[in-house]
Amino acid sequence: MTRIAILDPFSGIAGDMTLGALLGVGLDPEWLRGLPARLGLDGIRVDIREVLRGELVCWKVEFDIPPQPHGRHIGEIREMVARTDAPAAVKAKADAAFLAIATAEGEIHGMAPEEVHLHEVGAVDAILDVVGSMWGLALLGVEEVRCGPLRTGDGTVRAAHGLLPVPAPATLKLLEGHVIRPGPDGAGELVTPTGAALVRILSAGPPPDEYVPLASGYGAGTKDFPGRANALRIILADAATDGGDTGREQLVMLATDIDDMAPEYVAAFAEQARADGALDVVLLPTTMKKGRAGTRVELLCRPVDVTQFETALLMQTSAIGVRRSEVSRRALPRREVSATVLGEVVRLKEVTLPDGTTRVKPEFDDVQRVALATGRRPLDIYQLALAAERR
């Protein structure tokens, strides 16, 4: 069984709504109150209380923030995330969320992501919302997030760039590939850019056909509509992953053949694509027309990310065409664990095999780092990490 979190955005989604719903399914309020200090943000008070939305009791989260810069550039935010003591996987997802926002804003306004000055989403509360949501899910043992159809609201919203239609252009771009539904009438904006970024980075697809609910919680939105609940519901559940096609996901394979680009630059593209969220990038030697040696780039990604990576292949390599095919993948459940070796922390990837047994492999980057720091052979560190993890 896999522990999943199901987002039920029947009245949209925002970062504060996500944090509230996580409190409703068991996230420790005291941990959330201590989050600003762990991000190096001083003087911030976290207000947590129960409120009614419609007839539902919901958790409301608000940050009392002293005067701050109105916005921040993506580089500054990524540095702030990198400095936290969050698990590596949490930092990677938070970083990807802010990069996704900057990329969407950049495409809308014709700018490179690193040039984008994030306005509302660059505010301190959004940084707390994104990191808190990613970290909170990890603390609750969630291995996978699923998301149902999103209600986006209606009308217009006033932002830093003026009056915009709902959903705002960057929000709509972040939601590409997800099922959305306009309305209800008179709702205004129900999905914020922060909420859309969380869905984009976290969601592995729609809720499964069958699951065992374990807990549910509601996070309150700021607006309080008469006669209906403005809230986000999160359901913690166990879903079967063994047997048949259960646990199989539909992905997209992008492929292109290149024979006029230096190999080191092709490799650099592959590394960047992995950092940007590609599930896998493989470089294969191939023979092209007139016997020229070439490289086939095969990039695996989720359907929602196809446009991003297809554009990247055409813009950042010398490719003049990209092939697209749908593939089905069954991936083993996995989690990150850690062991202490010679006073240094080494991360290990643990996967669960179909028969329920597990297999563990130390991360090479950590093995190499500890080997260089201690003067021991990498193989020694590898074996010590395995031994420490088994204890």
Secondary structure, 3 states (H helix, E strand, C coil): CEEEEEEECCCCECHHHHHHHHHHCCCCHHHHHCHHHHCCCCCCEEEEEEEEECCEEEEEEEEECCCCCCCEEHHHHHHHHHCCCCCHHHHHHHHHHHHHHHHHHHHHHCCCHHHCEECHHHCHHHHHHHHHHHHHHHHCCCCEEEECCEECECCEEEECCEEEECCCHHHHHHCCCCCEECECCCCCECECHHHHHHHHHHECCCCCCCCEEEEEEEEECCCCCCCCCCEEEEEEEEECCCCCCCCEEEEEEEEEEECCCCHHHHHHHHHHHHHCCCCEEEEEEEECHHHCEEEEEEEEECHHHHHHHHHHHHHHCCCCCCEEEEEEEECCCEEEEEEEECCEEEEEEEEECCCCCEEEEECHHHHHHHHHHHCCCHHHHHHHHHHHHHC
